[in-house]
Amino acid sequence: MLYNALRDAKDQKRWKTYSSSRFLCHGTVKGLTSSQLEDAGCQIVLGNTYHLALRPGADLLEQLGGLHHFMNWSRALLTDSGGFQMVSLLHLADITEAGVTFQSPVDGTSMLLTPEESIHIQNKIGADIIMALDDVVKTTITGPRIEEAMYRTLRWIDRCIAAHSRPSEQNLFGIVQGGLDPHLRDVCCQGLVDRNLPGYAIGGLAGGEDKDSFWRVVAQCTAQLPEDKPRYVMGVGFPLDIVVCSALGADMYDCVYPTRTARFGTALIPEGMLKLKNADMATDVRPLDASCSCMVCKRYTRAYLHTLVTREAMGSQLISYHNVAYMMKLNNDLHKSILEGCFPQFVQGFLRMQFPKGNVPLWVCNAMEVAGIDISMCLSPEVASS
């Protein structure tokens, strides 16, 4: 899913929106139509450049007027660079200074993705926001590979800028790399800021690192990146992570989590997760979430959805719709609390719902302390004294 928030430097207010999940091969969100995404209030969706280049192909998309026209989507689009596949398809990739050579999972042919080619493909796809190709490594990796990837990312951003043929129509974002090394993150942040890009992403997270390291990298990077430009934490989509990162100054997020977890029969609700495959759902006539106004919660019971998710594909579609609607409401409420000057109270209310016993994770407590938000009233005596 993609969450987007741009900060107004003048009054320090932000707007936040929420989109659907990543595209796969054919320019579609699994289980949902473009009209359903619009009905749920989505303003921007994310396309996977690597997969779109394989199928249906960038040339075809360009011939047909770009991805907007291809999928009948009139709102904003963001495409990634294809760099994430260095991690997800590492067994099929060879990384050099020239770029990344992939072995196609479709037909086995080789594909060289250079910084220039990534930008050319994204220019053809026609998204409103495009991402620079970066050298992506897992944060759990240590040693010289992290430093190599960070400096290569800085060299590649210059090649991406030079190759960008539509700067007045498409906003090119750079991506901060550097693993969990504070010095390398500092160097990369400053290098990208010096290039005065339209927006900045924090990459290389949500890859297995511990949560304490995760939030500290986010806090470090948001503190260095310009407040008047979008700051995008890539690969983040858990509701708790979004609330914490927003408190630390981040503005954009993306993740497949809401639609992927729906396909496993799990609905997102203010209290956390509702596992609809569980036997106790079979006779539960309540809606998924009584506070939700989406068409699923208005029309269907938990018992009905339990029957669907265990037998019919329609179940995952309905839960996907609800999960997207839930995330839209979460981000809209977050946005409203910022505009009204009551964001700390929003955070406190969110944590009370998620952790009614006061067992807020320590990493969240530490992050909120740095963000200057008092959550002591949300904590159990045991957590408060730890």
Salt bridges, closest charged atoms under 4 A:
ASP59 OD1 - LYS124 NZ 2.60
ASP80 OD2 - ARG22 NH1 3.27
GLU97 OE1 - ARG152 NE 3.00
GLU97 OE2 - ARG155 NE 2.84
GLU116 OE2 - ARG159 NE 2.84
ASP128 OD2 - HIS68 NE2 3.09
ASP135 OD1 - ARG145 NH2 2.67
ASP135 OD2 - ARG152 NH1 3.00
GLU148 OE1 - ARG145 NH1 3.01
GLU148 OE2 - ARG152 NH2 3.58
ASP158 OD1 - ARG195 NE 2.78
GLU169 OE1 - ARG166 NE 3.17
ASP212 OD2 - ARG216 NE 2.96
GLU227 OE2 - ARG7 NH1 3.99
ASP241 OD2 - LYS211 NZ 2.61
ASP251 OD1 - ARG14 NH1 3.82
ASP251 OD2 - ARG231 NE 3.60
ASP254 OD2 - ARG22 NH2 2.70
ASP284 OD2 - ARG286 NH2 2.81
ASP284 OD2 - ARG302 NH1 3.32
ASP333 OD2 - LYS329 NZ 2.80
